[in-house]
Amino acid sequence: MIGISDEFEGSEFGDKRLNKRLNRISEAFVKNSEKSIPESFEGWSEVKSAYRFMSNPKITREEILRSHTGKTVERLKEHDIILAVQDTTSLDFTNHKRINGLGYLDQITGSGIIMHTTLATTEEGKPLGILSQQSWIRDFENLGKSKTRRTRETSQKESQKWITAVEETERVVPENIQVITVADRESDTSDFIFRQRPSNHGFVIRTYHDRLISGTKQRVYETLQKEDEASRITLHIENSSSRKGRNAVLSIRYGSYEVSGANHWKDHTAKVSAIIVNEVDVPELKKNEKPLKWLLLTSIPLNDIEVVLRVIDIYRTRWIIERFHYTLKSGCKVEELQLKERDRLEVAIAIYCVVSWFLLWLTCLGREVGEKRSQFFLDDSEWKILYKMANKSTKKPLPEEPPTISEIIYMLGRIGGFLGRKSDGFPGVKNIWQGLIKLLIVLEYADIFST
């Protein structure tokens, strides 16, 4: 079976035994992604080995992710265009009072770690891996200093994370690959919009500021609102705790402008394209829910409506990094880790980040290469065991040919609790990772009994 340990082949800890230990730990984390570290291993000696590994000064978060990022860049080379999707999340350890070295969160009574990740994806949303990741704490001594943020350099603010992530992406991605950074409203800073970019790098972001059009007193949003409607599209909105599931009718307007900077960017201008997406014919919504309303800014020239629709689709790939955070927190349960020191905690989080990507990648694999046969993913005995597990109630005979990748992912979902009714579509990430866990456990026991 393709394993998570492949992602760590390039790790350089100065001791091959540490590489082998990392492989065993990562495989245990995949197999037991919903369990605590002690529950992930057989016997106290294995648990102590894992803790010693995370306490070893040779082991750093940066080195663990460096190897995975190298593998990610290799996967990028199969594509002419990739998306670099950025987002920030808080890892909340408020209830774990014994952890040293944490900082405050958005709720100042909370404590934890802030993490900013850049996930490489295809335009269709297939996750290729982590390109960049930063983590930091908000020192309790700095509480109340937000009032001085306008007088501080960007490098002294949290908003520097967007620039650092772009710079790290530019450094690792080959020049012959087109990169489009995708981010939400918080990224809309002058340092992001007006900085010089390599010719192979662009962006699609949702705006926070209504920027001034150069040489006028008009702003982009109010100017776009006066433009004729270019098109209407229907977008399916999944039902959630905060949004009503519906087919939203969206009105689209777009244009291209030269915008002016402000403050220390006041002598700079940038050519951008803008898109307004407004929901119309709005049905009754959930409490506190508002109709969809996006103002997108992009470096991509909007030559026709087809390009406009492509840019909207590119922005919508932001969902993949939200699923990454969901997998990390709800699937791998990193906020339940109880390591005493922040450095040890960050090593464990780094491993779980790669595990979360791996689980997401598996979910998308069936959709991407669904009709390919499974030999590169499961060997002959492995797919036969999976087939028996997924069809134990019907007792179907084994097929003569190996199943396709799509069928493999579907069967993993089935044994992970996916019902598979006609209206259910494709299994989600939670069902697939739970099915994978069950398969790995059965394969382990099959190997024990065979020997």
C-alpha positions, -999 to 999 in steps of 0.1 A, spaced: 0 0 0 11 35 -7 22 48 27 26 81 45 62 73 52 71 81 16 67 118 24 96 117 49 122 100 27 142 132 24 144 140 61 179 146 73 182 142 111 218 129 110 208 94 121 190 69 99 174 54 130 155 86 135 142 84 99 129 48 106 113 60 138 95 88 120 82 63 95 68 41 122 53 71 141 36 86 109 22 52 100 8 47 135 -7 82 134 -25 73 101 -38 40 115 -49 56 147 -57 92 136 -86 96 161 -67 82 191 -42 98 215 -5 92 211 -3 65 239 -33 47 222 -16 48 188 12 24 198 14 -12 211 31 -12 244 47 14 266 82 10 250 68 21 217 50 51 233 83 61 251 102 59 218 77 82 202 80 107 230 118 105 229 117 112 191 96 143 196 119 155 224 151 150 204 167 184 196 176 171 162 139 167 153 123 200 143 90 209 127 108 226 99 128 195 89 98 172 90 79 196 67 109 202 45 109 166 33 72 167 26 74 200 7 101 185 -15 77 156 -24 50 182 -30 72 201 -55 78 169 -73 41 164 -77 37 200 -89 59 192 -119 31 172 -134 10 204 -138 14 237 -158 -7 257 -133 -12 252 -96 -30 270 -69 -13 281 -36 -42 283 -11 -34 302 21 -53 303 54 -48 307 91 -62 287 120 -59 287 158 -50 255 176 -67 257 210 -51 240 240 -68 261 266 -79 230 285 -44 216 287 -29 237 315 3 217 317 16 227 282 43 253 285 50 281 260 16 288 246 1 322 237 -33 339 238 -59 334 210 -87 356 196 -105 350 229 -79 363 253 -89 337 279 -79 310 254 -43 297 249 -27 279 220 -8 282 187 -15 301 155 -7 283 123 -7 296 87 -5 271 59 -1 273 21 -16 242 5 -8 234 -32 -37 222 -52 -48 217 -88 -74 241 -103 -99 213 -96 -90 213 -59 -69 181 -57 -44 187 -28 -8 182 -38 8 190 -5 21 217 19 42 244 3 47 266 33 37 266 70 44 291 98 34 288 134 38 313 163 23 323 196 8 356 207 28 366 237 6 376 266 29 406 272 17 421 239 -19 421 248 -35 455 241 -9 466 216 -32 463 186 -39 500 188 -3 507 176 -5 484 146 -9 512 121 25 527 131 44 494 130 62 479 100 44 450 83 73 427 94 62 434 130 26 424 124 8 391 119 -2 402 84 34 395 74 23 359 73 8 364 38 40 379 24 62 353 40 40 325 26 41 340 -9 79 344 -7 84 308 5 61 296 -24 81 317 -49 113 301 -36 103 265 -39 81 264 -70 99 260 -104 98 290 -127 80 271 -155 49 265 -133 22 291 -131 12 298 -95 -20 315 -84 -22 324 -47 -58 321 -33 -67 338 0 -96 353 19 -102 389 30 -75 391 56 -49 389 29 -60 422 13 -31 443 24 -12 469 4 20 449 10 3 420 -7 -13 439 -36 15 463 -45 46 441 -41 66 430 -71 59 395 -82 77 371 -105 60 367 -139 48 332 -131 30 342 -99 -5 358 -97 -34 360 -72 -71 357 -66 -83 371 -33 -115 383 -17 -111 420 -8 -115 437 25 -107 473 13 -126 492 -14 -95 506 -31 -92 540 -49 -90 540 -87 -59 559 -98 -65 595 -109 -101 595 -97 -121 599 -65 -140 567 -73 -135 534 -56 -136 499 -72 -168 486 -55 -190 516 -62 -178 518 -98 -184 481 -105 -219 483 -91 -228 507 -119 -216 483 -146 -241 463 -165 -246 427 -153 -223 404 -173 -239 371 -165 -259 350 -140 -249 316 -128 -263 291 -103 -240 278 -76 -250 250 -52 -245 258 -16 -241 228 8 -263 229 39 -244 236 71 -249 249 106 -246 285 94 -258 282 58 -290 270 42 -285 245 14 -297 259 -19 -290 266 -55 -279 303 -52 -285 325 -82 -255 348 -86 -252 381 -105 -218 389 -119 -201 422 -129 -165 427 -136 -139 452 -148 -102 461 -149 -87 490 -131 -54 507 -119 -56 512 -82 -36 535 -59 -17 526 -28 -20 544 6 4 553 34 39 541 26 25 527 -7 10 560 -17 34 564 -47 26 529 -60 -2 517 -84 -12 482 -95 -33 469 -124 -59 446 -112 -92 430 -123 -122 429 -100 -154 408 -99 -186 414 -79 -206 383 -71 -240 391 -56 -267 366 -47 -301 376 -62 -336 361 -58 -326 352 -23 -348 327 -5 -355 327 32 -321 321 50 -310 308 83 -308 331 113 -279 356 110 -271 343 75 -265 369 48 -268 365 10 -236 356 -8 -216 388 -17 -180 386 -29 -157 413 -42 -128 394 -58 -95 410 -68 -71 392 -92 -40 398 -112 -55 377 -141 -67 398 -170 -104 393 -175 -107 391 -213 -141 375 -214 -168 359 -192 -152 325 -195 -121 338 -177 -143 355 -151 -161 322 -144 -127 305 -141 -115 330 -115 -146 325 -95 -140 287 -96 -104 293 -85 -115 313 -55 -140 285 -46 -110 261 -41 -105 277 -7 -128 250 6 -99 225 4 -78 243 31 -109 245 53 -112 207 49 -75 204 57 -81 222 90 -112 201 97 -92 169 91 -64 181 113 -87 191 142 -117 167 139 -100 137 123 -65 138 139 -77 156 170 -45 176 174 -61 199 199 -63 169 223 -25 164 223 -11 166 258 27 172 253 42 194 280 65 216 258 55 236 228 85 224 208 74 187 212 39 197 205 48 214 172 68 183 161 37 162 166 15 187 149 38 188 118 35 150 115 -3 152 118 -4 180 92 12 156 66 -12 129 78 -41 153 72 -29 161 37 -25 123 30 -61 116 41 -74 145 20 -54 133 -10 -69 99 -7 -104 114 -7 -96 132 -40 -77 103 -56 -109 84 -65 -123 114 -83 -90 123 -101 -79 89 -114 -110 69 -108 -108 45 -137 -72 35 -132 -67 1 -117 -55 -1 -81 -22 -20 -84 -2 11 -76 -23 17 -45 -31 -17 -30 -14 -50 -38 -33 -82 -48 -40 -94 -13 -48 -60 1 -75 -51 -24 -91 -86 -20 -93 -81 18 -109 -47 13 -134 -61 -12 -144 -88 13 -148 -62 41 -169 -39 20 -192 -67 6 -194 -90 37 -232 -87 39 -238 -96 2 -210 -122 0 -202 -112 -36 -175 -133 -52 -141 -116 -59 -139 -100 -93 -113 -113 -117 -97 -78 -122 -85 -55 -95 -110 -26 -87 -104 9 -100 -91 36 -77 -126 51 -76 -140 17 -64 -112 14 -38 -121 48 -23 -158 40 -24 -152 7 -6 -130 25 20 -160 49 25 -184 20 29 -164 3 56 -160 38 72 -198 43 76 -208 57 42 -242 45 33 -238 46 -5 -274 55 -14 -280 69 -49 -285 104 -35 -253 103 -13 -228 110 -40 -191 103 -32 -178 94 3 -164 123 23 -130 126 40 -143 114 74 -158 81 61 -127 75 40 -102 80 68 -123 58 92 -124 31 65 -87 34 59 -81 29 97 -102 -2 97 -84 -16 66 -50 -10 81 -58 -27 113 -72 -58 94 -41 -59 72 -18 -58 102 -35 -88 118 -35 -106 84 2 -101 82 7 -114 118 -13 -145 111 4 -152 78 38 -153 95 
